[in-house]
Amino acid sequence: MAETLSYVYAILRAGVDISGHVAGIAGSEVRLVTSGGLAALVSTVDAAEFGEQGLRKNLEDMRWLETTVRAHSRVVEAAITAAPVAPLALATVYYNDDRVRAALAERGPAFAEVLELISGHAEWGVKAFADVSRKEQREPTASGPGEAQDRPGQAYLGKLRERRKGQAEAERDAWQQAEEIHAALSDLSHANRVHPPQNRELAGYQGLMVLNDAYLVDEARTEEFIAAVESIAAESALRIELTGPWAPYSFAMVEGADRR
């Protein structure tokens, strides 16, 4: 087994060189590997750490993962200030630079298509949260005369069903509002990606997440998009959260880099 691997951060068009301006993982030197009109941002990493067995263990180590994500993002963010880049997934590695060149040649059309899509655009994230735990719930219907006294168990169950029905209706209404928000923002964006709600415990948010989407926005329409989100937030009963601009990971991620 080789002692080192070639770690690929992102793909960009050849002719843009940021390799000497940012350090890679563990302070490694970032270099360009080119093929035709495309280039990959690459650095050398330890095979014991980034090979299949090493990754199986390291991806469970939160400290290692956080450090690696930051280094990966640092390279991508530095590159995106100079040119459109297609970020690759974390821990995309090849056996050597020749394998990277082969991948650029084999998958050139797909990489070029992604770069064309994201040129002149940035990613914005929009989340929406609903509080359906209390005030949105329907008030329980009052029991009939003598019902609570004659059948207290049945009366209690009836009230419980009313509460659950009220919460279910509030949740359906929140999801409907989220669909309307998504439709409005999609009209202002070049492309969009619908992501599943984040894990509440891991993300640390309150309420029900009903929107967790990414929008690829033309740089010329940035102010219009932000204004639309702010207007929606002012009028909606949902809590709206806007983040960005980001490197277009949701739209530029190219999957399937194999370890060859």
For each residue, the residues with C-beta under 8 A, 3 or more apart:
1: 47 51
2: 5 47 95 96
3: 46 47 48
4: 44 45 46 47
5: 2 44 45 46 47 50 51 93 94 95 96 259
6: 33 42 43 44 45 93 94 95 96 97 99 100
7: 24 25 28 42 43 44 45 50 91 92 93
8: 11 40 41 42 88 92 93 94 100 257
9: 24 30 40 41 42 43 72 75 76 79 87 88 92
10: 40 41 75 76 79 85 86 87 88
11: 8 38 39 40 41 85 86 88 104 111 114 115 254
12: 16 38 39 40 41 79 83 84 85 86 115
13: 16 37 38 39 83 84 115
14: 32 34 36 37 38 39
15: 39
16: 12 13 39 79 82 83
17: 20 32
18: 21 22 30 41 78 79 82
19: 22 29 30 31 32 41
20: 17 30
21: 18 78
22: 18 19 30 74 75 78 79
23: 27 28 29 30 71 74
24: 7 9 27 28 29 30 43 71 75
25: 7 28 43 45 68 71 72
26: 45 46 71
27: 23 24
28: 7 23 24 25 43 44 45
29: 19 23 24 43 44
30: 9 18 19 20 22 23 24 41 42 43 75
31: 19 41 42 43
32: 14 17 19 39 40 41 42
33: 6 39 40 42 97 100 101 104
34: 14 38 39 40 101 104
35: 38 39 101 102 104 105 108
36: 14 104 105 108
37: 13 14 108 112
38: 11 12 13 14 34 35 104 108 111 112
39: 11 12 13 14 15 16 32 33 34 35 104
40: 8 9 10 11 12 32 33 34 100 103 104
41: 8 9 10 11 12 18 19 30 31 32 75 79 85
42: 6 7 8 9 30 31 32 33 97 100
43: 6 7 9 24 25 28 29 30 31 75
44: 4 5 6 7 28 29
45: 4 5 6 7 25 26 28 49 50 93
46: 3 4 5 26 49 50 54
47: 1 2 3 4 5 50 51 54
48: 3 51 54
49: 45 46 54 55 58
50: 5 7 45 46 47 54 55 58 91 93
51: 1 5 47 48 54 55 93 259
52: 55 56 259
53: 56 57
54: 46 47 48 49 50 51 57 58
55: 49 50 51 52 58 59 91
56: 52 53 59 60
57: 53 54 60 61
58: 49 50 54 55 61 64 65 68
59: 55 56 64 65 91
60: 56 57
61: 57 58 64 65
62: 65 66
63: 66 67
64: 58 59 61 67 68
65: 58 59 61 62 68 69
66: 62 63 69 70
67: 63 64 70 71
68: 25 58 64 65 71 72 90 91
69: 65 66 72 73 90
70: 66 67 73 74
71: 23 24 25 26 67 68 74 75
72: 9 25 68 69 75 76 90
73: 69 70 76 77 247
74: 22 23 70 71 77 78
75: 9 10 22 24 30 41 43 71 72 78 79
76: 9 10 72 73 79 80 85 87 247
77: 73 74 80 81 247
78: 18 21 22 74 75 81 82
79: 9 10 12 16 18 22 41 75 76 82 83 85
80: 76 77 83 84 85 247
81: 77 78
82: 16 18 78 79
83: 12 13 16 79 80
84: 12 13 80 115 118 119 120
85: 10 11 12 41 76 79 80 115 247 252
86: 10 11 12 111 114 115 118 252 253 254
87: 9 10 76 247 248 249 252 253
88: 8 9 10 11 92 253 254 257
89: 92 253 255 257
90: 68 69 72
91: 7 50 55 59 68
92: 7 8 9 88 89 257
93: 5 6 7 8 45 50 51 257 259
94: 5 6 8 97 99 100 103 257 258 259 260
95: 2 5 6 99 259 260
96: 2 5 6 99 100
97: 6 33 42 94 100 101
98: 101 102
99: 6 94 95 96 102 103 260
100: 6 8 33 40 42 94 96 97 103 104
101: 33 34 35 97 98 104 105
102: 35 98 99 105 106 260
103: 40 94 99 100 106 107 257 260
104: 11 33 34 35 36 38 39 40 100 101 107 108 111
105: 35 36 101 102 108
106: 102 103
107: 103 104 110 111 254
108: 35 36 37 38 104 105 111 112
109: 112 113
110: 107 113 114 254
111: 11 38 86 104 107 108 114 115 254
112: 37 38 108 109 115 116
113: 109 110 116 117
114: 11 86 110 111 117 118 251 252 254
115: 11 12 13 84 85 86 111 112 118 119 252
116: 112 113 119
117: 113 114 121 190 191 216 251 252
118: 84 86 114 115 121 216 248 251 252
119: 84 115 116
120: 84 218 219 220
121: 117 118 190 216 217 218 219 248 251
122: 216 217 219 222 244 245 246 248
123: 214 215 216 217 244 245 246 247 248 249 250 251
124: 189 214 215 217 225 226 242 243 244 245 246
125: 212 213 214 215 241 242 243 244 246
126: 181 185 211 213 214 215 229 240 241 242 243
127: 209 211 212 213 240 241 243
128: 174 177 178 181 209 210 211 236 238 239 240 241
129: 205 206 207 208 209 210 238 239 241
130: 136 170 171 174 177 207 208 210 237 238 239
131: 134 135 136 206 207 208 239
132: 136 137 167 170 171 174 207 208
133: 136 137 167 207
134: 131 137
135: 131
136: 130 131 132 133 166 167 170 173 174
137: 132 133 134 163 166 167 170
138: 162 163 165 166 169
139: 162 166
140: 158 159 162 163
141: 158 159 162
142:
143: 147 148 155 158 159
144: 147
145:
146: 149 150
147: 143 144 150 151 154 155
148: 143 151 152 155
149: 146 152
150: 146 147
151: 147 148 154 155
152: 148 149 155 156
153: 156 157
154: 147 151 157 158
155: 143 147 148 151 152 158 159
156: 152 153 159 160
157: 153 154 160 161
158: 140 141 143 154 155 161 162
159: 140 141 143 155 156 162 163
160: 156 157 163 164
161: 157 158 164 165
162: 138 139 140 141 158 159 165 166
163: 137 138 140 159 160 166 167
164: 160 161 167 168
165: 138 161 162 168 169
166: 136 137 138 139 162 163 169 170
167: 132 133 136 137 163 164 170 171
168: 164 165 171 172
169: 138 165 166 172 173
170: 130 132 136 137 166 167 173 174
171: 130 132 167 168 174 175 208
172: 168 169 175 176
173: 136 169 170 176 177
174: 128 130 132 136 170 171 177 178 208 210 238
175: 171 172 178 179 210
176: 172 173 179 180
177: 128 130 173 174 180 181 210 236 237 238
178: 128 174 175 181 182 210 211 238
179: 175 176 182 183
180: 176 177 183 184
181: 126 128 177 178 184 185 211 232 236 238 240
182: 178 179 185 186 192 194 211 213
183: 179 180 186 187
184: 180 181 187 188 228 232
185: 126 181 182 188 189 192 213 215 225 228 229 232
186: 182 183 189 192 215
187: 183 184
188: 184 185 215 217 221 224 225 228
189: 124 185 186 192 215 216 217 218 225
190: 117 121 216 217 218
191: 117 215 216 251
192: 182 185 186 189 213 214 215 216
193: 213 214 250 251
194: 182 212 213
195: 212 213 214 250
196: 212
197: 208 209 210 212
198: 202 203 205 209 212
199: 202 203
200: 203 204 205 209
201: 204
202: 198 199
203: 198 199 200 209
204: 200 201
205: 129 198 200 209
206: 129 131
207: 129 130 131 132 133 239
208: 129 130 131 132 171 174 197
209: 127 128 129 197 198 200 203 205 212
210: 128 129 130 174 175 177 178 197 238
211: 126 127 128 178 181 182 238
212: 125 127 194 195 196 197 198 209
213: 125 126 127 182 185 192 193 194 195
214: 123 124 125 126 192 193 195 250 251
215: 123 124 125 126 185 186 188 189 191 192 225
216: 117 118 121 122 123 189 190 191 192 248 250 251
217: 121 122 123 124 188 189 190 221 222 225 245
218: 120 121 189 190 221 222
219: 120 121 122 222
220: 120
221: 188 217 218 224 225
222: 122 217 218 219 225 226 245
223: 226 227
224: 188 221 227 228
225: 124 185 188 189 215 217 221 222 228 229
226: 124 222 223 229 230 242
227: 223 224 230 231
228: 184 185 188 224 225 231 232
229: 126 185 225 226 232 233 240 242
230: 226 227 233 234 242
231: 227 228 234 235
232: 181 184 185 228 229 235 236 240
233: 229 230 236 239 240 242
234: 230 231
235: 231 232
236: 128 177 181 232 233 240
237: 130 177
238: 128 129 130 174 177 178 181 210 211
239: 128 129 130 131 207 233
240: 126 127 128 181 229 232 233 236
241: 125 126 127 128 129
242: 124 125 126 226 229 230 233
243: 124 125 126 127 246
244: 122 123 124 125
245: 122 123 124 217 222
246: 122 123 124 125 243 249
247: 73 76 77 80 85 87 123 252
248: 87 118 121 122 123 216 251 252
249: 87 123 246 252 253
250: 123 193 195 214 216 253
251: 114 117 118 121 123 191 193 214 216 248
252: 85 86 87 114 115 117 118 247 248 249
253: 86 87 88 89 249 250
254: 11 86 88 107 110 111 114 257
255: 89
256:
257: 8 88 89 92 93 94 103 254
258: 94
259: 5 51 52 93 94 95
260: 94 95 99 102 103
